Amino acid sequence: MRGAGRRPSVRARRSERDNQGAVPSLQRPHRRQGSGMTNPHRSSRISGFHKKSPAERLAIVSEFAGLDAAAAASLPGTGNLDIDLADRLVENVIGSMNIPLGIATNMKVDGEDLLIPMATEESSVVAAVCNAARQCYDAGGFTTSMSGTLMIAQIQAIGVADPHAARLRILDRRDEIKAVCDGCDPILLKFGGGFRDVEVRVLDSQGGPMLVTHLIVDTRDAMGANAVNSMAEKLAPHIAEWTGGRVYLRILSNLADRRLARAHAVWPLDQIGGEAVRDGIISAYHFADADPYRAATHNKGIMNGVSAVVLATGNDTRAVEAGAHAYAARNGRYGSLTRFEVTADGHLSGSIELPMAVGLIGGATKAHPTAQACLKILGVTSAERLARVIAAVGLAQNFSALKALATTGIQKGHMALHAQNIAMMAGAVGEEIDRVARILVERGTVRQDVAQAILEDMRATAQ
């Protein structure tokens, strides 16, 4: 999905990897009486499934799973994503899953006012960013920076007789390594990227010492996975020859600690509710930084904001999340990705630093029409700028979560928004949704059974 060059289509990469076997009967599977389970004799071994059209696949899946007409009809709608494009982005497509796209307002980043597109299914995420940004807007908003756009590719060699001497042999061939790597992607070189350095580590493992070579590559406006993976593949035979070992893994690292995005903001006391709120936020941060059980939820909240922007721009949410959580444990103990402290004037200062491997070219970022529209809304023209904005969103999200925890509790604001979801789950439609949600919040009990009872009373009264 990522890389400076053109990504091969999924169709070109498909092989006969589908298990061969008989196509299951297209008659609707029988369900066992009272069990709710489908026929256990159906088979998932569907010969040539990847060669079929999305509509043909959907028909097979519907028969296999016993989908009713309404469920089957909900799957093929792809919005503004052309079904053929979807079929080329991933394998075995039958439709797409639409995620709400919201806009966070009030964001000022490095003196520039921005609207932030966020793709998320979770209530209160967008509102949290809006509120946090509003409370630090007059103090200058967020200031950001970036350590660079360097990515790491790893080449693993085992069975090396003299690993420490082999390490030096690899380092001595830096110029040869540069030539091999830069020859893999002339387009990346054209835009100022390419090989920057090589590092070699002798790593102790359960299977004995292994030699791990790191290629440090500037991927510029690409996330860079395809580019660095290609370089690692190309260099691997040379590493085997120089070391006398066997090369196995050759792939990027998502711990992109040469690509750190940083953001900082100050929240004045009169905007957040005074010293008691400030001290409560700092205490909540101290808790997260001291306890991995708390830090996991603390950082998950950060990623609520980060992943929403990453997804909206067509970037790889799993890569960014993996890098962030690995970075949070870089000192041997999992802790907070943010820091909160008191300024000389007594205000609340917050900062964040995390790996941010995102790009503007390649894969869905370039091909998906919604991702392209979101990038235009953001107005970013470089991967570095996008990464810095995302870091600011993560900090904003964390501030709002900590403030809620330190004051009214996380449920009050979150459940007020979640009440609408519960109302819809209970069957409310149209104006009923807001009315049921309001009563749920007033009662302080946001549950589906309560919502159903409220809805039944409401409808009975209206008759």
C-alpha positions as CSV (number, residue, x, y, z in Angstrom):
1,M,0.0,0.0,0.0
2,R,2.8,2.4,0.7
3,G,5.8,3.4,-1.4
4,A,7.1,6.1,-3.7
5,G,6.5,4.0,-6.8
6,R,3.3,2.7,-8.3
7,R,1.7,-0.1,-6.3
8,P,1.0,-3.3,-8.2
9,S,-2.7,-4.0,-8.4
10,V,-4.1,-6.7,-6.2
11,R,-5.2,-8.6,-9.3
12,A,-1.6,-8.8,-10.4
13,R,-0.5,-10.1,-7.1
14,R,-3.2,-12.7,-6.8
15,S,-2.1,-16.3,-7.2
16,E,-3.9,-19.6,-7.0
17,R,-3.6,-19.4,-3.2
18,D,-7.3,-20.1,-2.7
19,N,-7.7,-23.6,-1.5
20,Q,-9.1,-25.8,-4.3
21,G,-12.3,-27.7,-3.6
22,A,-15.9,-27.9,-4.5
23,V,-18.1,-24.8,-4.5
24,P,-20.6,-25.2,-1.7
25,S,-24.2,-25.8,-2.7
26,L,-25.9,-22.5,-3.6
27,Q,-29.0,-23.7,-1.8
28,R,-29.6,-21.9,1.5
29,P,-28.0,-23.9,4.3
30,H,-30.3,-25.5,6.8
31,R,-30.3,-24.4,10.4
32,R,-30.4,-26.8,13.2
33,Q,-33.7,-26.7,15.2
34,G,-33.3,-24.2,18.0
35,S,-29.5,-23.9,17.8
36,G,-29.3,-20.9,15.5
37,M,-26.3,-22.5,13.9
38,T,-25.9,-23.1,10.1
39,N,-25.4,-26.4,8.4
40,P,-22.0,-27.8,9.7
41,H,-21.4,-29.6,6.4
42,R,-21.0,-26.5,4.3
43,S,-17.5,-25.8,3.0
44,S,-15.4,-22.6,2.9
45,R,-13.2,-24.2,0.2
46,I,-14.4,-22.3,-2.8
47,S,-12.4,-22.8,-5.9
48,G,-11.6,-19.7,-7.9
49,F,-13.4,-17.4,-5.5
50,H,-11.0,-14.6,-6.2
51,K,-11.7,-14.8,-9.9
52,K,-15.4,-14.0,-9.5
53,S,-17.0,-10.6,-9.6
54,P,-18.0,-8.9,-6.3
55,A,-21.6,-9.6,-7.0
56,E,-20.9,-13.3,-7.6
57,R,-18.9,-13.5,-4.4
58,L,-21.7,-11.8,-2.5
59,A,-24.2,-14.3,-3.7
60,I,-22.0,-17.2,-2.6
61,V,-21.4,-15.5,0.8
62,S,-25.2,-14.9,1.3
63,E,-26.0,-18.5,0.5
64,F,-23.2,-19.7,2.8
65,A,-24.2,-17.6,5.8
66,G,-27.9,-17.7,5.3
67,L,-28.2,-13.9,5.0
68,D,-31.6,-12.4,4.7
69,A,-32.4,-10.0,1.9
70,A,-31.9,-6.9,4.1
71,A,-28.4,-8.1,5.3
72,A,-27.3,-9.0,1.8
73,A,-28.5,-5.6,0.5
74,S,-26.5,-3.7,3.1
75,L,-23.1,-5.1,1.8
76,P,-22.6,-4.1,-1.8
77,G,-23.1,-0.3,-1.3
78,T,-19.7,1.3,-1.6
79,G,-20.7,5.0,-1.5
80,N,-18.3,7.1,-3.6
81,L,-15.8,4.2,-3.8
82,D,-16.1,2.6,-7.1
83,I,-16.6,-1.2,-6.7
84,D,-13.9,-1.9,-9.2
85,L,-11.4,0.3,-7.3
86,A,-12.4,-1.5,-4.1
87,D,-11.8,-4.8,-5.8
88,R,-8.3,-3.7,-6.7
89,L,-7.4,-2.3,-3.2
90,V,-8.1,-5.6,-1.4
91,E,-8.8,-9.2,-2.2
92,N,-12.2,-11.0,-2.5
93,V,-14.3,-7.8,-2.2
94,I,-18.1,-8.1,-1.7
95,G,-18.7,-4.5,-0.6
96,S,-17.4,-1.8,1.8
97,M,-18.1,-0.8,5.4
98,N,-18.8,2.9,5.7
99,I,-17.4,4.7,8.8
100,P,-18.8,8.2,9.9
101,L,-16.6,11.1,8.8
102,G,-16.7,14.0,11.2
103,I,-14.9,17.4,11.3
104,A,-13.0,18.7,14.3
105,T,-13.1,22.5,14.6
106,N,-11.2,25.1,16.6
107,M,-7.8,23.6,15.6
108,K,-4.9,26.0,15.3
109,V,-1.7,24.3,14.4
110,D,1.5,26.3,14.1
111,G,-0.5,29.5,13.7
112,E,-2.8,28.1,11.0
113,D,-6.4,27.4,11.5
114,L,-7.4,23.9,10.3
115,L,-10.5,21.7,9.9
116,I,-9.7,18.1,10.8
117,P,-11.5,15.2,9.1
118,M,-11.8,12.2,11.4
119,A,-13.2,8.8,10.5
120,T,-14.4,7.0,13.5
121,E,-17.4,5.0,14.8
122,E,-16.9,6.0,18.5
123,S,-19.0,8.7,20.1
124,S,-17.4,11.7,21.6
125,V,-14.0,11.4,19.8
126,V,-14.6,14.3,17.4
127,A,-16.3,16.5,20.2
128,A,-13.3,15.9,22.5
129,V,-10.9,17.3,19.9
130,C,-13.1,20.3,19.3
131,N,-13.4,21.1,23.0
132,A,-9.6,20.7,23.7
133,A,-8.7,22.8,20.7
134,R,-11.2,25.6,21.8
135,Q,-9.7,25.8,25.3
136,C,-6.1,26.4,24.1
137,Y,-7.0,28.4,20.9
138,D,-6.5,31.8,22.4
139,A,-3.2,30.7,23.9
140,G,-1.8,29.9,20.5
141,G,-3.2,26.4,19.8
142,F,-0.7,23.7,19.0
143,T,3.0,24.0,18.0
144,T,4.5,21.0,16.3
145,S,7.8,19.6,14.9
146,M,9.1,16.4,13.2
147,S,12.3,14.5,13.6
148,G,12.4,13.6,9.9
149,T,10.9,11.2,7.4
150,L,13.3,8.2,7.9
151,M,12.1,4.6,7.8
152,I,14.0,1.5,8.8
153,A,14.1,-1.8,6.9
154,Q,15.5,-4.9,8.7
155,I,17.5,-7.8,7.3
156,Q,17.9,-10.8,9.6
157,A,20.8,-13.2,9.1
158,I,21.4,-16.3,11.2
159,G,24.1,-19.0,11.3
160,V,26.8,-16.4,11.0
161,A,30.1,-17.9,12.4
162,D,31.6,-14.6,13.4
163,P,28.8,-12.1,13.9
164,H,30.8,-9.3,15.3
165,A,33.4,-9.4,12.5
166,A,30.6,-9.8,10.0
167,R,29.0,-6.7,11.4
168,L,32.1,-4.7,10.4
169,R,32.2,-6.3,7.0
170,I,28.7,-5.0,6.3
171,L,29.5,-1.5,7.6
172,D,32.6,-1.4,5.4
173,R,30.4,-1.8,2.4
174,R,28.2,1.3,3.0
175,D,28.8,2.7,-0.5
176,E,27.9,-0.6,-2.2
177,I,24.8,-0.8,0.0
178,K,23.8,2.7,-0.9
179,A,24.1,1.9,-4.6
180,V,22.0,-1.2,-4.3
181,C,19.3,0.6,-2.3
182,D,19.1,3.7,-4.4
183,G,18.9,1.6,-7.6
184,C,15.6,0.2,-6.4
185,D,13.6,3.4,-6.5
186,P,14.8,6.2,-8.9
187,I,11.5,8.0,-8.3
188,L,12.2,8.3,-4.6
189,L,15.7,9.7,-5.5
190,K,14.1,12.2,-7.8
191,F,12.1,13.6,-4.9
192,G,15.1,13.9,-2.6
193,G,14.7,10.6,-0.8
194,G,16.7,7.4,-0.7
195,F,19.3,5.6,1.3
196,R,20.8,7.5,4.2
197,D,22.7,5.1,6.4
198,V,23.2,1.5,7.6
199,E,23.3,0.1,11.1
200,V,24.2,-3.5,12.1
201,R,23.3,-5.1,15.4
202,V,24.3,-8.4,16.9
203,L,21.1,-9.5,18.6
204,D,21.0,-12.3,21.2
205,S,17.9,-14.5,20.8
206,Q,16.5,-17.8,22.0
207,G,17.9,-19.4,18.8
208,G,21.3,-17.9,19.3
209,P,23.0,-14.7,18.0
210,M,21.5,-13.2,14.8
211,L,22.9,-10.4,12.7
212,V,20.3,-7.6,12.0
213,T,21.1,-5.0,9.4
214,H,19.1,-1.8,9.5
215,L,18.7,0.2,6.3
216,I,17.9,3.9,7.1
217,V,15.9,5.3,4.2
218,D,14.3,8.8,3.7
219,T,10.9,8.0,2.1
220,R,9.8,11.7,1.9
221,D,6.1,12.0,1.2
222,A,5.5,8.2,1.0
223,M,4.9,6.1,4.1
224,G,7.6,4.0,2.5
225,A,6.8,0.4,3.3
226,N,7.0,-0.8,-0.4
227,A,10.2,1.2,-1.0
228,V,12.2,0.0,2.0
229,N,10.9,-3.6,1.6
230,S,12.1,-3.6,-2.0
231,M,15.5,-2.4,-0.8
232,A,15.8,-5.1,1.9
233,E,14.8,-7.8,-0.6
234,K,17.4,-6.6,-3.1
235,L,20.2,-6.4,-0.6
236,A,19.5,-9.7,1.2
237,P,21.6,-11.9,-1.1
238,H,24.6,-9.5,-0.7
239,I,24.2,-9.8,3.1
240,A,24.2,-13.6,2.9
241,E,27.4,-13.5,0.8
242,W,29.2,-11.0,3.0
243,T,28.3,-12.8,6.3
244,G,28.2,-16.5,5.2
245,G,24.9,-16.7,7.0
246,R,21.3,-17.5,6.0
247,V,19.0,-14.5,5.4
248,Y,15.4,-14.9,6.4
249,L,13.3,-11.8,7.3
250,R,13.7,-8.6,5.2
251,I,11.0,-6.1,6.0
252,L,10.4,-2.7,7.4
253,S,10.0,-1.9,11.1
254,N,6.9,-0.1,12.3
255,L,8.8,1.2,15.2
256,A,9.6,4.3,13.2
257,D,11.6,6.1,15.8
258,R,13.4,8.1,13.2
259,R,10.1,9.6,12.2
260,L,8.8,11.2,15.4
261,A,6.0,13.7,15.4
262,R,5.8,16.2,18.3
263,A,3.1,18.6,19.5
264,H,2.8,21.0,22.4
265,A,0.0,23.2,23.8
266,V,-0.7,25.3,26.8
267,W,-4.2,25.4,28.4
268,P,-4.7,28.6,30.6
269,L,-6.3,28.0,34.0
270,D,-9.3,30.2,33.2
271,Q,-10.1,28.1,30.2
272,I,-10.0,24.7,32.0
273,G,-11.6,25.5,35.3
274,G,-8.7,26.4,37.6
275,E,-5.9,24.9,39.6
276,A,-7.9,21.9,40.9
277,V,-8.7,20.8,37.3
278,R,-5.0,21.3,36.3
279,D,-3.8,19.3,39.2
280,G,-6.3,16.5,38.5
281,I,-5.1,16.3,34.9
282,I,-1.5,16.1,36.0
283,S,-2.3,13.4,38.6
284,A,-4.1,11.4,35.9
285,Y,-1.1,11.6,33.7
286,H,1.2,10.5,36.6
287,F,-1.0,7.5,37.1
288,A,-0.8,6.5,33.4
289,D,3.0,7.0,33.3
290,A,3.4,4.8,36.4
291,D,1.0,2.0,35.7
292,P,0.8,0.0,32.4
293,Y,-2.8,-1.0,33.2
294,R,-3.8,2.6,33.2
295,A,-1.3,3.6,30.4
296,A,-3.0,1.1,28.0
297,T,-6.3,2.9,28.3
298,H,-4.6,6.3,28.4
299,N,-2.8,5.7,25.1
300,K,-5.8,4.1,23.5
301,G,-7.6,7.4,24.1
302,I,-4.8,9.2,22.3
303,M,-5.1,6.7,19.4
304,N,-8.8,7.4,19.2
305,G,-7.9,10.8,17.7
306,V,-4.7,9.7,15.9
307,S,-6.3,6.7,14.1
308,A,-9.3,8.7,13.1
309,V,-7.2,11.1,11.1
310,V,-4.9,8.3,9.8
311,L,-7.9,6.4,8.5
312,A,-9.6,9.5,7.0
313,T,-6.5,10.1,4.9
314,G,-6.2,6.6,3.7
315,N,-3.1,5.7,5.7
316,D,-2.2,2.6,7.6
317,T,-3.9,2.7,11.1
318,R,-2.3,-0.6,12.2
319,A,1.2,0.5,11.3
320,V,0.8,3.8,13.2
321,E,-0.8,2.1,16.2
322,A,1.9,-0.6,16.4
323,G,4.7,2.1,16.3
324,A,3.0,4.2,18.9
325,H,2.6,1.4,21.4
326,A,6.1,0.0,20.8
327,Y,7.5,3.5,21.4
328,A,5.5,3.8,24.6
329,A,7.5,0.8,25.9
330,R,10.9,1.8,24.5
331,N,12.4,2.2,28.0
332,G,11.5,-1.4,29.0
333,R,8.2,-0.4,30.7
334,Y,5.0,0.7,29.0
335,G,4.1,4.3,29.8
336,S,2.3,7.4,28.6
337,L,2.9,8.9,25.2
338,T,2.0,12.3,26.6
339,R,3.5,14.6,29.3
340,F,1.6,17.1,31.4
341,E,3.3,19.7,33.7
342,V,2.9,23.2,35.1
343,T,4.2,26.3,33.3
344,A,6.1,29.1,35.1
345,D,2.8,31.0,35.1
346,G,0.9,28.1,36.6
347,H,-0.9,27.0,33.4
348,L,-1.2,23.5,32.1
349,S,1.4,22.4,29.6
350,G,0.9,19.3,27.5
351,S,3.2,17.6,25.0
352,I,3.3,14.4,22.9
353,E,5.9,12.5,20.9
354,L,5.2,9.4,18.9
355,P,6.2,7.7,15.6
356,M,4.1,8.8,12.7
357,A,4.7,6.9,9.5
358,V,2.1,8.4,7.2
359,G,2.3,9.4,3.5
360,L,0.5,11.3,0.8
361,I,1.3,9.0,-2.1
362,G,0.6,5.3,-2.7
363,G,-2.2,2.9,-2.0
364,A,-5.6,4.2,-0.7
365,T,-4.1,7.6,0.2
366,K,-3.8,8.3,-3.5
367,A,-6.6,6.2,-4.9
368,H,-9.5,6.6,-2.5
369,P,-11.7,9.6,-3.3
370,T,-12.6,10.3,0.3
371,A,-8.9,10.2,1.4
372,Q,-8.1,12.7,-1.3
373,A,-11.0,14.9,-0.3
374,C,-9.8,14.7,3.4
375,L,-6.3,15.7,2.4
376,K,-7.7,18.8,0.6
377,I,-9.8,19.7,3.7
378,L,-6.6,19.5,5.8
379,G,-4.6,21.5,3.2
380,V,-1.4,19.5,3.9
381,T,1.2,19.3,1.1
382,S,3.7,17.0,2.7
383,A,3.8,13.8,4.8
384,E,5.7,15.7,7.5
385,R,2.9,18.3,7.8
386,L,0.3,15.6,8.0
387,A,2.2,13.8,10.7
388,R,2.5,16.9,12.8
389,V,-1.2,17.7,12.6
390,I,-2.1,14.2,13.6
391,A,0.2,14.5,16.7
392,A,-1.7,17.6,17.7
393,V,-5.0,15.8,17.4
394,G,-3.7,13.0,19.6
395,L,-2.6,15.5,22.3
396,A,-6.0,17.3,22.1
397,Q,-7.8,14.0,22.5
398,N,-5.8,13.0,25.5
399,F,-6.3,16.4,27.2
400,S,-10.1,16.1,26.9
401,A,-10.1,12.5,28.2
402,L,-7.9,13.4,31.2
403,K,-10.0,16.5,32.0
404,A,-13.2,14.5,31.9
405,L,-11.6,11.8,34.2
406,A,-10.4,14.5,36.6
407,T,-13.7,16.3,36.9
408,T,-17.1,14.9,35.9
409,G,-15.9,11.4,34.9
410,I,-15.6,10.0,31.5
411,Q,-19.2,8.7,31.3
412,K,-21.1,12.0,31.5
413,G,-20.0,13.4,28.2
414,H,-19.4,10.1,26.4
415,M,-22.8,8.6,27.5
416,A,-24.7,11.7,26.4
417,L,-23.5,11.1,22.9
418,H,-23.7,7.3,23.2
419,A,-27.3,7.6,24.3
420,Q,-28.3,8.3,20.7
421,N,-26.7,5.1,19.6
422,I,-28.6,3.2,22.3
423,A,-31.9,4.9,21.2
424,M,-31.3,3.7,17.7
425,M,-30.5,0.2,18.9
426,A,-33.8,0.2,20.7
427,G,-35.6,1.0,17.4
428,A,-36.1,4.8,17.7
429,V,-36.3,6.6,14.4
430,G,-36.3,10.3,13.3
431,E,-37.1,12.7,16.1
432,E,-37.6,9.8,18.5
433,I,-33.8,9.3,18.7
434,D,-33.2,12.7,20.4
435,R,-36.2,12.4,22.7
436,V,-35.2,8.9,23.9
437,A,-31.6,9.9,24.3
438,R,-32.5,13.0,26.3
439,I,-34.6,11.0,28.7
440,L,-31.9,8.3,29.1
441,V,-29.3,11.0,30.0
442,E,-31.8,12.7,32.4
443,R,-32.3,9.4,34.2
444,G,-28.6,8.7,34.3
445,T,-29.2,5.2,32.9
446,V,-28.1,4.6,29.3
447,R,-29.2,1.1,28.6
448,Q,-31.0,-0.5,25.7
449,D,-33.7,-2.1,27.8
450,V,-34.5,1.2,29.4
451,A,-34.5,2.9,26.0
452,Q,-37.0,0.3,24.7
453,A,-39.3,0.9,27.6
454,I,-39.1,4.7,27.0
455,L,-39.8,4.2,23.3
456,E,-42.8,1.9,24.0
457,D,-44.3,4.5,26.4
458,M,-43.7,7.3,24.0
459,R,-45.4,5.5,21.1
460,A,-48.3,4.4,23.3
461,T,-48.9,8.0,24.4
462,A,-48.8,9.3,20.9
463,Q,-51.6,6.9,19.7
